[in-house]
Amino acid sequence: MLYFQLVIMAGTVMLAYYFEYTDTFAVHVQGFFCYDSTYTKPYLGPEDSSAVPPLLLYAAVAGLPTLLITVTETVLFLVQYTSKEFDRTEKTVATGDCCYLNPLVRRTFRFLGVYAFGLFTVDIFVNAGQVVTGNLAPYFLTVCKPNYTALGCQQALRYISHQDACTGNQEDILRARKSFPSKEAALSVYAALYLAMYVTYTVQAKGTRLAKPVLSLGLMCLAFLTGLNRVAEYRNHWSDVIAGFIIGMAIATFLVVSVVHNFKGKLLLSEESAGERPAGTAVLNMGRMESPLEKYIASQETDDEEEESCYMKECLQTFLHWLQGLRWFQRLTNKRQTEFAVVSTQTKPNLWTEAV
């Protein structure tokens, strides 16, 4: 399963690379109306001149979660490690059939791996939407610089659909055709929501009742301000930013709930197995480990027995309810009860007579 997951991760990274840095997927050419005020907003320069440049955004969404998750998992592990007296032999965990893996490393890599997968997934969704729709940015006509006279734009409602209508810089024009949805909004809200849910579900220390909401809402506020900045600088429409928010929040929620199961997992082995065994048999039991296949078969057999038992009970209850609904069965039941009451009355011993 590990190799299969690595193959999926590699495929996701390669697909994101082809969307981002190659022209394998051609952008849809969307037309425009002459003198359309929706696309005549001023162009404030390349993305590097923005208040939230791509370098800062990518460093934040990649570095901040890595640092926060690593530090939090390390602190939680050390706190649990020092608060309980575990035998060192009980902390040796064999993963699979090969080697030892520390629970701290396992949890950290799991949470960060899922986060990285979601990050590339968001990028793929956003790039796919931009390529398919080809929605125009608010500053499109400013960088397009169409020759309205040559295009016959004497009438304001004339629709221009051919690609050669623009005379400006081709790189700026291509970037202006990829506005929906907003990549910056999607990535920022994905990182903020993933971290907010991680802090909420993982940190259970006393005195954090207000610290966790403040940190979570602060991260969400930064993501919201990133979307506002895109609209304020005329780089995206409101619809582009809202669509990016929806994509980022949906992917983050799905991964947290369905993949990492609300960040549940043990930092250390539970001491139940060591406490239930006699002291003299602890070393002997460690020599034999149940294989994953045996555990799976045992769990399946238990589940099958429970399902069969529940199924038989449901069938019996349904049959009894059906019989009780029949009139002849009700009459027969009442008659039996009446006969039983009469017989019991006749055969009941007279306690007063026996006493006399």
Summary of the structure (lengths in Angstrom):
residues: 356
radius of gyration: 33.6
end to end distance: 84.6
largest distance: 128.8
contacts: 964
relative contact order: 0.11
helix: 68%
strand: 2%
